[in-house]
Amino acid sequence: MDQGQMRQVLTLVKEVGNLSVVAARLYLTQPYITRSIRQAEEQLGNEILQRTHQPLTLTYAGEQYLAYLIEADQQAHNFTLRMQQLNSRAKQVLRIGMNEALGELLLPKVVADLRTNYAGLQIIVEELTTRHAQNKLLAGELDIFIGMPVETNQKLAQLKLIDDQVYFVAAQKWFLDHTVRDARLFELVTLPSITNYQKIIDRYLAEKGQLRVSLIEVPNFITAAKVVMGGTGTAILPGIYIKNFASQLAANQFSFQAFPDFKMPLGLAYQANAIPLVKEWAQAIQTSLVPTIK
């Protein structure tokens, strides 16, 4: 197993604590992973995994080894980018991560402006959760992430895009005034509770003493909007969606009303020690998006 695979394995072990789950996600066999970890432990002279309890965790030596692998991978990637800068004929590659559903709303503008300002730039986009994106940023597998803010980490830098207004969307206009004040009056189409978007909504409702009633759970807020427009339930949607689809909602006689005191943050994140070119790309994306989404 090469260092890149080992980094992926140990990163997932920290996240899920189960080798069979790690094997399934990486399309590897569990015996191969177990054997590779044993070989690494023999080379290091220290145990990497704490195997005495479940879920599995990394030992202190394992944490240090993972940090080394992450740093080595990031240095290799930064070196490649520096070489590309020296060679104008080399194709530069930007790896962008975005929260699921944001790509449909933001990606056309991002790609168009980047391609205009950086001719020949190859852009690779991946949709993922904020938590997964943070892990991939730290592991050097993403250059820039666009979406809900990542957790504060001294190894990551963040740029603000917007504090986005949040809306109720429903077919029945008559009860919107009441539902904004009390989310218990209706059944919601929600996102998975592990997503940052839903966590922030649930935290807000809890602070207001409200417990939501989840009618159905869907992968992202665009799917939630489509379910509501199909005549089922109501949803809490970001203003960035409302701005793009307000006319469609109105044409289908759907109403939307803003929460009076609740906004959803959106931003950019990248490695704090990223090379200047990545920081330049991040600032270019911020400059491109802020006027569009406000």
ABEGO torsion letter per residue (X at the ends): XBAAAAAAAAAAAAAAGBAAAAAAAAGBBAAAAAAAAAAAAAAAGBBABBAABOBBBBBAAAAAAAAAAAAAAAAAAAAAAAAAAABAABBBBBBBBBBBGAAAAAAAAAAAAAAAABBGBBBBBBBBBAAAAAAAAAAGABABBBEBBBBBBAABBBBBABBBBBBBBBABAAAAAAAAABAAABBBBBBBAABAAAAAAAAAAAAAGBBBBBABBBABAAAAAAAAAAGBEBBBBBAAAAAAAAAAAAAAGBBBBBBAABBBBBBBBBBAABBAAAAAAAAAAAAAAAAAAX
